[in-house]
Each structure stands twice: as C-alpha cells, then as structure tokens.
Amino acid sequence: NAGVMQNPRHLVRRRGQEARLRCSPMKGHSHVYWYRQLPEEGLKFMVYLQKENIIDESGMPKERFSAEFPKEGPSILRIQQVVRGDSAAYFCASSTSDRGRETQYFGPGTRLLVL
Amino acid sequence: GQQLNQSPQSMFIQEGEDVSMNCTSSSIFNTWLWYKQDPGEGPVLLIALYKAGELTSNGRLTAQFGITRKDSFLNISASIPSDVGIYFCAGRKGGSEKLVFGKGTKLTVNP
C-alpha cells in the first residue's frame, strides 16, 4: 500500500509565477490536510479537505492561496503570484474517514523555493 | 496561530544514553502525537495518545499524555545513532481535525 505521494519534491519559481503542488492520499483515505513548514519551525496547519469539499481553511492565507480535492485525481494546493516569503516545505497528510482515532499520515513534502 | 511549547530545542547525547523531551500548552488537547522527521522527509508517527494519563510504549520509545491534558513527554531509552532527527509533538483539540505542532527537538547522537 503506497504512502502519501507528493509531487514535485522540489519546485523553483520566480516571483509572480504560480506554484501548483499535488498530493495523492493513501489508498482508501478520503481526508487530506495541507501544512506548511518554515526552516527551524514546526508544521503549521493550512487547510483540511474531503472529496470536493473544503472543511476547514482557517490556516490558509486570505489571498493567493487555494486548495481543492476533486472527485477524481489528486489534491492541489495552488499559490498564485508567489513571493519570496512563500518559500517553505509544504506537506500533505491523509487519513481515513473513520471517526475517532484518525491518524494523519504525511507525505515527503514539496520544497518550494521562490527566487 | 497557536503553537505548542516544546523543549529542549536541541540535544547532543552519547549513544546508549536515555533522552527525554516534553511539550506543554496553555490549553487542553484531546490527542497528543509524537512524530519524527528526517532531513528532506515528512514526519513519521511514533506514538499516539488519546486519554489523559495514558502511558504508551513503542519499542524503546515511551510517551505519556499529561493528566491535565496540557502536556506530554517522550522518552527514548538506550539511544542509537539512527535516533538522530527532529522530534515533534502535535496536539489535536476536540471537534477539530487540524494538528498543532511544537517547534521540534533536534536530537544528535554521538557514537
């Protein structure tokens, strides 16, 4: 059973460009979470999605950031008009739909560098 | 946003020594989790705690969910070189799926 997959692993963008980060959850998982990690910091929650629905986006910046988890295909975190401060590692996690003790399994992350 | 207070920030120990790190919060959490992150990788779950006072082991690792629900600790016994990495605590509040993370404890083990 493959784990959470993220691509690309590394992404370089120039200021003003768009960044698209992809996440394929573990097989059988229908909940996806995105976190951001700055150097020397812990992970910060951004958004929680289920298929076709955004459940909690309390950690998403108000502008330029969006996320989706379509019925078919991976979850996408999209950053428009990137700025240097967007440089960070972005991690996706997934969990099952079972209520109670859901464990979030993390992917290897996408390291975004904005030049 | 809220972040857990994790200490120590870093530790340098000799192989074979025991290690202890902890996490505190000003608010209550329903779940405490401990993750390990290797360079260039995502966090890997080590131990999950769901009840106040719960003490759980995973091999040489032992973690406890504080009785006040505002803290947790992780112990590693008889450390080995592959224990090197960054250890993160994470908490989850009731009614929320998002995890709140500490800043991590960077562990270095000298052979």
Interface residues (C-beta under 8 A of the other chain):
Chain A: V4 H31 Y33 Y35 E40 E41 G42 L43 K44 F45 Y48 I55 D56 S58 G59 F91 A93 S95 R101 E102 T103 Q104 Y105 F106 G107 P108 G109
Chain B: G1 Q3 L4 Q6 T31 Y35 G40 E41 G42 P43 V44 L45 A48 Y50 F88 A90 S96 E97 K98 L99 V100 F101 G102 K103 G104
